[in-house]
Amino acid sequence: MVRTTSFEIQILPPSELDKAKWDHTVFESANGRFFAAYDYLQHMAPDWNGLVIGDYEAVLPLIYNTKYRIRYLAALPFVRQLGMIGRLPQQMQTAAGTKAIFEIIHDFAKYGDICFNELNEDLLGGAGLVGTTQALPNYELNLNKGLSILTGGYQKSLQGKLRRLQKEAALQWLAADPHEVIGAYQQMLSVKTELNLKADFKKLHHLVEQPFGKAHFSAYQVRKKSSHHPVLLQGIYGKDKHRVYKFMTVISPEGRKEQAGIFALNELIARYVSRDYKLDFMGSGLPGVRSFIESFGALNKPYFLYHFNHLPWPLRLVKK
């Protein structure tokens, strides 16, 4: 524990956290995401502790693994930015406050990555950062307008494709089995990456069966209206008080041909228009994906990857 001015900074294991206060900060804060909620972290993190400032005025999940008795920070599976959630007390919004925060983080783990959210930029500009910071893309679309205004902000070529889809009226959005979506997504990733994610997918399968998962995730699919036609697209989206999240999507080659991606995203937007939500696309640096997202009028709200290496020599030279 570190005390700076009248505020304490603590890093606590889940068993010592006040779950109600932690979740209140996560769900009520503008930069909170349900992925930082106590139950989500308990299900999905390999291991985690919570950094708490004062009486939960601000919180920071610290996701970690341990190897060779060395603790290192890592990203949460399937999610990038969590970061500092809530509002730092004014007395902490100083160089000394920032330095104290990062000193306790660096004491907790000697190596790793933390993905800070888009409202943490000032924190990362303060003292105490002995590491590198990189801005990474993440797109958001404000849904607090009518559908005609939102679609009017789409790129002209996208508007034309959407008009054609609506005229043909050949596609439909249906509920789906989340386990089938997760399985299809796992199969798709197995072709694209050599990472062993079996344990992470197993956790996700379990989570969607729990009350927390059922409350925050919805699975869907897109098919042609003609009977017995195969699935063109399937996905899972998440939702909390402030955001709708494009969490997981799998599209078939025929689905691409039939513009199922455009249809599905427009349908998702239509379900939450004129409400105080943001559609969070959950980031992508792939040029083709970024171009697709931008065509819907989404704006880049970057998050920040902070990497540090305070390992002892010679490990510092091996792990960059």
ZIFEN-V909052 format. One record per residue. N is the residue number from 1. RES is the residue in one small letter. OMEGA is omega in radians with two decimals (NA if undefined). Layout:
BEGIN
N/RES/OMEGA ; N/RES/OMEGA
END
This chain:
BEGIN
1/m/3.08 ; 2/v/3.06 ; 3/r/3.06 ; 4/t/-2.94 ; 5/t/-3.10 ; 6/s/-3.06 ; 7/f/3.08 ; 8/e/2.97 ; 9/i/-3.11 ; 10/q/2.93 ; 11/i/-3.01 ; 12/l/2.99 ; 13/p/-3.11 ; 14/p/-3.09 ; 15/s/-3.12 ; 16/e/3.12 ; 17/l/2.97 ; 18/d/-3.03 ; 19/k/-3.10 ; 20/a/-3.14 ; 21/k/3.12 ; 22/w/-3.09 ; 23/d/3.09 ; 24/h/3.12 ; 25/t/-3.11 ; 26/v/-3.02 ; 27/f/-3.08 ; 28/e/-3.08 ; 29/s/-3.13 ; 30/a/-3.14 ; 31/n/3.07 ; 32/g/3.09 ; 33/r/-3.04 ; 34/f/3.06 ; 35/f/3.10 ; 36/a/3.13 ; 37/a/-3.07 ; 38/y/-3.07 ; 39/d/3.11 ; 40/y/-3.14 ; 41/l/3.13 ; 42/q/-3.13 ; 43/h/-2.88 ; 44/m/-3.10 ; 45/a/3.01 ; 46/p/2.97 ; 47/d/-3.10 ; 48/w/2.96 ; 49/n/3.12 ; 50/g/3.00 ; 51/l/-3.07 ; 52/v/3.11 ; 53/i/-3.13 ; 54/g/3.12 ; 55/d/3.12 ; 56/y/3.02 ; 57/e/3.08 ; 58/a/-3.12 ; 59/v/-3.14 ; 60/l/3.06 ; 61/p/3.08 ; 62/l/-3.12 ; 63/i/-3.08 ; 64/y/2.95 ; 65/n/3.08 ; 66/t/3.11 ; 67/k/-3.08 ; 68/y/3.12 ; 69/r/3.10 ; 70/i/3.14 ; 71/r/3.09 ; 72/y/-3.09 ; 73/l/-3.10 ; 74/a/3.11 ; 75/a/3.04 ; 76/l/3.13 ; 77/p/3.08 ; 78/f/-3.08 ; 79/v/3.09 ; 80/r/-2.96 ; 81/q/2.92 ; 82/l/3.00 ; 83/g/3.12 ; 84/m/-3.06 ; 85/i/-3.07 ; 86/g/-3.13 ; 87/r/3.09 ; 88/l/3.01 ; 89/p/-3.07 ; 90/q/3.13 ; 91/q/3.13 ; 92/m/-3.10 ; 93/q/-3.11 ; 94/t/3.08 ; 95/a/3.13 ; 96/a/3.12 ; 97/g/3.11 ; 98/t/3.14 ; 99/k/3.14 ; 100/a/3.13 ; 101/i/-3.08 ; 102/f/3.07 ; 103/e/-3.13 ; 104/i/3.05 ; 105/i/-3.11 ; 106/h/3.05 ; 107/d/-3.14 ; 108/f/-3.13 ; 109/a/-3.07 ; 110/k/-3.06 ; 111/y/2.98 ; 112/g/-3.09 ; 113/d/2.96 ; 114/i/3.07 ; 115/c/3.13 ; 116/f/-3.09 ; 117/n/-2.98 ; 118/e/3.14 ; 119/l/-3.12 ; 120/n/-3.04 ; 121/e/3.13 ; 122/d/3.12 ; 123/l/-3.10 ; 124/l/3.10 ; 125/g/-3.09 ; 126/g/-3.10 ; 127/a/3.01 ; 128/g/-3.13 ; 129/l/3.03 ; 130/v/-3.06 ; 131/g/-3.12 ; 132/t/3.11 ; 133/t/-3.11 ; 134/q/3.07 ; 135/a/-3.12 ; 136/l/-3.01 ; 137/p/2.94 ; 138/n/-3.02 ; 139/y/3.09 ; 140/e/3.07 ; 141/l/3.08 ; 142/n/-3.09 ; 143/l/-3.05 ; 144/n/3.07 ; 145/k/3.08 ; 146/g/-3.08 ; 147/l/-3.12 ; 148/s/3.11 ; 149/i/3.14 ; 150/l/-3.13 ; 151/t/3.05 ; 152/g/3.08 ; 153/g/3.07 ; 154/y/3.03 ; 155/q/-3.05 ; 156/k/-3.13 ; 157/s/3.11 ; 158/l/3.10 ; 159/q/3.13 ; 160/g/3.12 ; 161/k/-3.12 ; 162/l/3.09 ; 163/r/3.13 ; 164/r/3.11 ; 165/l/-3.12 ; 166/q/3.11 ; 167/k/-3.13 ; 168/e/3.11 ; 169/a/-3.06 ; 170/a/-3.05 ; 171/l/3.10 ; 172/q/3.08 ; 173/w/-3.11 ; 174/l/3.02 ; 175/a/-3.11 ; 176/a/3.04 ; 177/d/-3.10 ; 178/p/3.14 ; 179/h/3.10 ; 180/e/3.12 ; 181/v/-3.14 ; 182/i/3.12 ; 183/g/3.12 ; 184/a/3.12 ; 185/y/3.10 ; 186/q/3.12 ; 187/q/3.12 ; 188/m/-3.13 ; 189/l/-3.12 ; 190/s/3.11 ; 191/v/-3.02 ; 192/k/-3.06 ; 193/t/3.08 ; 194/e/3.13 ; 195/l/3.09 ; 196/n/-3.07 ; 197/l/-3.08 ; 198/k/-3.12 ; 199/a/3.14 ; 200/d/3.12 ; 201/f/3.09 ; 202/k/3.09 ; 203/k/-3.12 ; 204/l/3.07 ; 205/h/-3.14 ; 206/h/-3.09 ; 207/l/-3.07 ; 208/v/3.06 ; 209/e/-3.09 ; 210/q/3.12 ; 211/p/-3.13 ; 212/f/3.14 ; 213/g/3.14 ; 214/k/-3.12 ; 215/a/-2.98 ; 216/h/-3.14 ; 217/f/3.03 ; 218/s/3.12 ; 219/a/-3.10 ; 220/y/3.08 ; 221/q/3.07 ; 222/v/3.09 ; 223/r/2.92 ; 224/k/-3.12 ; 225/k/3.08 ; 226/s/-3.03 ; 227/s/3.03 ; 228/h/3.11 ; 229/h/-3.11 ; 230/p/3.12 ; 231/v/3.11 ; 232/l/-3.10 ; 233/l/3.02 ; 234/q/-3.07 ; 235/g/3.04 ; 236/i/2.99 ; 237/y/3.12 ; 238/g/-3.14 ; 239/k/2.97 ; 240/d/-3.03 ; 241/k/-3.01 ; 242/h/-2.97 ; 243/r/2.88 ; 244/v/-3.00 ; 245/y/3.01 ; 246/k/-2.90 ; 247/f/-2.97 ; 248/m/-3.13 ; 249/t/3.05 ; 250/v/-3.13 ; 251/i/-3.13 ; 252/s/3.05 ; 253/p/3.10 ; 254/e/3.10 ; 255/g/3.08 ; 256/r/-3.13 ; 257/k/-3.09 ; 258/e/3.13 ; 259/q/-3.12 ; 260/a/3.12 ; 261/g/3.10 ; 262/i/-3.14 ; 263/f/-3.07 ; 264/a/-3.10 ; 265/l/3.09 ; 266/n/3.09 ; 267/e/3.12 ; 268/l/3.10 ; 269/i/-3.08 ; 270/a/-3.12 ; 271/r/-3.04 ; 272/y/3.12 ; 273/v/3.10 ; 274/s/3.08 ; 275/r/-3.02 ; 276/d/3.10 ; 277/y/2.91 ; 278/k/3.01 ; 279/l/-3.11 ; 280/d/-3.10 ; 281/f/3.03 ; 282/m/2.88 ; 283/g/2.94 ; 284/s/3.08 ; 285/g/-3.13 ; 286/l/-3.06 ; 287/p/-3.12 ; 288/g/3.13 ; 289/v/3.14 ; 290/r/3.13 ; 291/s/3.12 ; 292/f/-3.13 ; 293/i/-3.13 ; 294/e/-3.13 ; 295/s/3.09 ; 296/f/3.12 ; 297/g/3.13 ; 298/a/-3.12 ; 299/l/3.13 ; 300/n/3.06 ; 301/k/-2.95 ; 302/p/2.95 ; 303/y/-2.93 ; 304/f/3.10 ; 305/l/3.09 ; 306/y/3.14 ; 307/h/3.11 ; 308/f/-3.13 ; 309/n/3.12 ; 310/h/3.13 ; 311/l/3.07 ; 312/p/3.04 ; 313/w/0.16 ; 314/p/-3.14 ; 315/l/-3.14 ; 316/r/-3.11 ; 317/l/-3.12 ; 318/v/3.13 ; 319/k/-3.13 ; 320/k/NA
END
